[in-house]
Amino acid sequence: MYVRVRYAPSPTGLQHIGGLRTALFNYLFARSQGGTFILRLEDTDRSRFDQSFVKNLYDTFSWLGIQWDEGPDTGGPSAPYIQSERTELYRKYAQQLLASGSAYHCFCSTERLEMIRAGREAAHSSESGYDRHCRDIPPSEAAARAHDEPHVIRLKIPLGERTEFTDHLLGSIAWDNDDVNPDPVLIKSDGFPTYHLANVVDDHCMGITHVLRAQEWLSSTPLHCMIYRAFGWAAPLFCHLPMVLGQDGKKLSKRHGSTSLDEFRRAGYLPQALINYVALLGASYKEGVEFYSLDELAQHFNQNKLNKAPAVFDYKKLEWYNAQYIRMQSDEALAVLALPFAREQGLFGEPDAPPDPAQTALFGAAMPLIKERVSFLSEIPAKIQYLFSEPAVPAPQEFFPKKATLQKTIELLSLAQSIIPTLAGFDDDAAAEQYVKDTAERSCVKIGDLMMPLRVAITGSRISPPLFASIRLLGQAKCCASVDRALCSLRATAGTVYL
């Protein structure tokens, strides 16, 4: 069977982890089978629709590197791929259901429906949904009234029957028709279709062979099967993907942290890390392998290796993946990826200021210093801030090695300053370290005690990128100036004036 699958989001919000997992699994399944992956915009909810959400969808999947074969922006044989541009098609098929007796006109007002709901609530009734008040109006009478009266078109659900379908993961499923939402609306009073009609019509007309979607849509599937049968169409093969849960076992949501893909992007996640991790939520690939490119995921994707159990979204595990992918980048590639964050955080001057040629060279040269020390691209600018602007002199206590006094710290930093010219000339960290060891031994001090105040003076922090490489990048003059400022601060604290 030639495979045609789709991702059909509603542009009523930003793209999120659950949507990415659905889109990704459809994409991987299509690629693994040599099939077609389609994007369709289900924008029939006009009250919540916003064009900015459409832009967000395009921008997000461009960033992720996932491209559909057919869609609103690429075209294809089933165009248009936006539901609001297909309304005449839905009305045509709704008329077909009316003609066959599988649907009917309903003239009940909003006020009447609200009165029914309120009456049931007051009576503590277990009944819910529409009461089928207009179901038995003669079709000819209903058709005549529909010319002048506001109305909707409802599906006439066959009562006293069961609807059965087979899900790839969950097996055979059967629902009593009487338990399905009573006679749901297919065409609303504004002429727009509901999700259920448009979804079925589009999947049929676009030749969708497999529907891979989240298990939250499982309860809608019996209704969709009824609509397929009302038309006399074969339904696609269903596969309801396991839920994505937070660590607390509840559906992943804002309370667990970022779920909008924009938030992950702004936090400094790499698209490769996000795709790699999300692809593992509910699926397995090649045993013993943790890292995959998008092409490799498609090569190893197998519908039979999907899991029934819910997947737990672990932010720490995703952070680990992101850190590993940062380490995999070349220095040149990492500089390109980190540059937007550096500009945004004002590393080169004012926020969003571009670097000059010297700053560009320094920024690229700093990548080896921090590659092993960050988990997010957004962390990089702060880690190397001291290379681009003089750090504020920390509080005196920050300079003190363990058990050292203020006076001893001043002596240690003075000694460290004397070796800066030699350290700046070393190209090899091992040779620089040996030189510091020799100096410490001759001066009868611990190497850590000698390096601590020097590190703080130059970088402004006890924890920093490699100090020897930092000294080489900054140069002798800047390093000595930083130490001078630190010594002045410490001596002032000691109450001693040095001229």
ZITA-V273024 format. One record per backbone hydrogen bond with DSSP energy under -0.5 kcal/mol. CO is the residue of the C=O (numbers start at 1). NH is the residue of the N-H. Records with the same first field share a line. If there is no record, write none. Layout:
CO: NH  NH
//
This chain:
3: 36
4: 209  210
5: 38
6: 8
7: 40
9: 11  42
10: 12
11: 50
15: 261
16: 20
17: 21
18: 22
19: 23
20: 24
21: 25
22: 26
23: 27
24: 28
25: 29
26: 30
27: 31
28: 32
29: 33
30: 34  35
31: 34
36: 5  38
37: 69  70
38: 7
40: 42
41: 43  83
44: 46
45: 48  49
50: 53  54
51: 55
52: 56
53: 57
54: 58
55: 59
56: 60
57: 61
58: 62
59: 63
60: 64
61: 65  66
65: 67
70: 39
71: 75
75: 71
76: 79
81: 41
82: 85
83: 86
86: 89  90
87: 91
88: 92
89: 93
90: 94
91: 95
92: 96
93: 97
94: 98
95: 99
96: 100
97: 101  102  103
98: 101
102: 156
104: 154
106: 152
109: 113
110: 114
111: 115
112: 116
113: 117
114: 118
115: 119
116: 120
117: 121
118: 122
119: 123
120: 125
121: 124
132: 135
134: 137
138: 142
139: 143
140: 144
141: 145
142: 146
143: 147
144: 147
145: 148  149
152: 106
153: 186  187
154: 104
155: 157
158: 161
161: 177
162: 164
163: 175
165: 167  173
166: 238
167: 171
171: 167
173: 165
175: 163
176: 179
177: 180
181: 184
182: 130
184: 155
186: 194
187: 153
188: 191
192: 188
194: 198
195: 199
196: 200
197: 201
198: 202
199: 203
200: 204
201: 205
202: 206
203: 208
204: 207
209: 237
210: 212
211: 213  239
213: 241
214: 217
215: 218
217: 220  221
218: 221  222
220: 224
221: 225
222: 226
223: 227
224: 228
225: 229
226: 230
227: 231
228: 232  233
237: 211
238: 168
239: 213  241
241: 215
243: 245  311
244: 252
245: 313
246: 249
250: 246
253: 256
254: 257
259: 17
260: 263  264
261: 265
262: 266
263: 267
264: 268  269
265: 268
267: 378
268: 377
270: 274
271: 275
272: 276
273: 277
274: 278
275: 279
276: 280
277: 280
278: 281
280: 282  283
282: 307
285: 287
286: 289
293: 297
294: 298
295: 299
296: 300
297: 301
302: 305
303: 306
305: 284
307: 242
311: 245  313
312: 314
313: 315
314: 318
315: 319
316: 320
317: 321
318: 322
319: 323
320: 324
321: 325
322: 326
323: 327
324: 328
325: 329
326: 329
330: 334
331: 335
332: 336
333: 337
334: 338
335: 339
336: 340
338: 341  342
339: 343
340: 344
341: 345
342: 347
343: 346  352
346: 349
350: 353
356: 360
357: 361
358: 362
359: 363
360: 364
361: 365
362: 366
363: 367
364: 367
366: 369  370
367: 370  371
370: 373  374
371: 374
376: 379
377: 380
379: 383
380: 384
381: 384
382: 385
384: 387  388
385: 388  389
395: 398  399
396: 399  400
397: 400
401: 404
405: 409
406: 410
407: 411
408: 412
409: 413
410: 414
411: 415
412: 416
413: 417
414: 418
415: 419
416: 419  420
417: 420
419: 423
420: 424
421: 425
422: 425
423: 426
428: 432
429: 433
430: 434
431: 435
432: 436
433: 437
434: 438
435: 439
436: 440
437: 441
438: 442
439: 443
440: 445
441: 444
446: 450
447: 451
448: 452
449: 453
450: 454
451: 455
452: 456
453: 457
454: 458
455: 459  460  461
456: 460
462: 464
466: 470
467: 471
468: 472
469: 473
470: 474
471: 475
475: 479
476: 480
477: 481
478: 482
479: 483
480: 484
481: 485
482: 486
483: 487
484: 488
485: 489
486: 490
487: 491
488: 492
489: 493
490: 494
491: 495  496
492: 495
496: 498
497: 499
//
